Amino acid sequence: MKPTLSNLKPPKGSRHRRGRVGRGMGSKLGKTSGAGNKGQQSRRGYSRRRGFEGGQMPLHRRMPKRGFANPFSRDLSIVNVETLNAFEAGAVIGPEELALEGLVHARRKGIKILGDGDLKVALTVKAHAFSKSAQEKITAAGGTTEILS
């Protein structure tokens, strides 16, 4: 029979009766109510914390620490000189313009211009950092660079 709105049923085995705990030996969950015999885990209110391995040193503490987080690192978005060709000549390009164009993430703290590719238009570029080759290519194209603090 084809299922229609009038004869829908849940899939077989997907719906279970709620088991009633502690209601006699015939119920399969009498006496100890499925908690086993004695010990911490059989007591009321017991809840094992995440990662607990019965007193054994937990995996997340057995694993060695890795790496190093440099507290002085700068989170910079990177833009190559070649992508700046998308702007028209004489434009002033700063972080806002690059974000509007979708070239940088707004989350990042700053912008660094790198010298990959060639620049064909004269632009005024404002960024937090420039590579030496990027600075040379921008000035060679007739533009200027301005470092933001």
Summary of the structure (lengths in Angstrom):
residues: 149
radius of gyration: 32.8
end to end distance: 72.7
largest distance: 91.1
contacts: 304
relative contact order: 0.12
helix: 23%
strand: 16%
